[in-house]
Amino acid sequence: MNVLGIETATAATAVALLAPSGERYHLVLDDQRRHGEVLTEGIARLLARADLDPAQLERVVVDRGPGLFTGLRVGVATAVALALATDASLVAVTSLELLARGAWRAGVRGRLLGVVDARRGELFLQGFALGEDVVATDGARVAPASEWASALGEGEFTVTGDGVGRYRELFAAAPVFDQRIPPVLEAIDLALARPAGDVTPLYLREADAVANFATRATAP
């Protein structure tokens, strides 16, 4: 199956491809939140590298968040449009499960907390148990960065995600698996294993522009 993966949930933009030969390709296009500028051109580059026409795509998988509001909109809109244009099926994954699967693939075991930078002094969080497989132990949520330590309770657990880098001092006591970008290559395997369906961005909160407007509106 020819599968295209799209990652725009964090500041980075990345794409992955499973080609007819079975070979997997991966490109990190940018890490400065220029999703709308680089994504379409990057997809074209990746397809050209594999000598694959867009019409040959059979499945498109996209990270639906949680993550940056604008990035999620760009990624999901592009995935939906591409799937409609090529008659490919559409699959959604989340940024936090990609982080967990990336850590698991690298050999991390035990309890893990995925942390994505939500800005505004907050983090998107989700706990996982990494053993024979990756199992979510709770749902994705947003919390103040200063309260991350209460997310999994007592005991040792590994943390991973770009939220670790932004709040490094808060994670000084925790083992860290350095993984800044949700690994879009992991989305390929998930896309092969789950059914297709509609994709809705997982925002978990309102956009920054809405929050800023509300703050100005209520200011004395």
Secondary structure, DSSP 8 states (H G I E B T S, - for coil): --EEEEE-SSS-EEEEEE-TTS-EEEEEEESSS-HHHHHHHHHHHHHHHTT--GGG--EEEEE--SS-HHHHHHHHHHHHHHHHHHT-EEEEE-HHHHHHHHHHHTT--EEEEEEEEEETTEEEEEEEEESSSEEESS--EEEEGGGGGGSS-SS--EEESHHHHHTGGGGTTS-EE---S--HHHHHHHHHHS---------SS--HHHHHHHHHHH--
